[in-house]
Amino acid sequence: MKRYKECNWLVKMLRHRHYVKIAFKFVWFNYIADFKVGKDEFIDGKLVHTDEYDVYTGKQLWGLLRGSVCFDMGRYVTQEEMEEHFKKWEKDL
């Protein structure tokens, strides 16, 4: 699958259908089920999974769902693009 930036306008428009899922998932995770994210800890240099969870609601949940949809759409940024962005940002300071 091509990246979002490399697609033509028709494919971009079709990929925006993923945004519809956000509203349904938001209602589901806010009122019916919990959106749980496991807490992990580094112990002696190893990643250990714990039995504790963070439950997200509101703006945090909306942001996580929007980010997951952007991943489904193929909307991501490469490291080179981020380096260019930071160089431009440093010039403006």
WOSULVEN-V835488 format. One record per backbone hydrogen bond with DSSP energy under -0.5 kcal/mol. NH is the residue of the N-H (numbers start at 0). CO is the residue of the C=O. E is the energy in kcal/mol with one decimal. If there is no record, write none. Layout:
BEGIN
nh,co,e
NH,CO,E
NH,CO,E
END
This chain:
BEGIN
nh,co,e
3,73,-2.3
5,2,-0.7
6,3,-1.2
11,7,-2.1
12,8,-2.2
13,9,-2.1
14,10,-2.1
15,11,-1.0
15,12,-0.5
16,13,-1.3
17,14,-1.6
18,15,-1.5
19,16,-1.3
20,17,-1.0
21,18,-0.9
22,18,-0.6
23,19,-0.9
24,20,-2.7
25,21,-2.6
26,22,-2.0
27,23,-2.4
28,24,-3.0
29,25,-1.8
30,26,-2.3
31,26,-0.6
31,27,-1.9
32,27,-2.8
34,55,-0.5
35,33,-1.0
36,53,-2.4
38,51,-2.3
39,37,-0.5
40,47,-2.4
42,40,-0.6
42,45,-2.8
45,42,-1.5
47,40,-3.4
47,45,-0.6
49,38,-1.6
53,36,-2.8
55,34,-1.9
55,53,-0.5
59,56,-1.0
60,56,-0.7
61,57,-2.3
62,58,-2.4
63,59,-2.1
64,60,-2.5
65,61,-2.4
66,62,-2.1
67,63,-2.1
68,64,-1.9
69,65,-2.1
70,66,-1.6
71,67,-1.7
72,68,-2.0
73,69,-0.6
73,70,-0.9
74,69,-2.7
75,73,-1.1
81,77,-1.8
82,78,-2.3
83,79,-2.1
84,80,-2.1
85,81,-2.5
86,82,-2.1
87,83,-2.2
88,84,-2.1
89,85,-2.4
90,86,-1.7
91,87,-1.5
92,88,-0.8
END
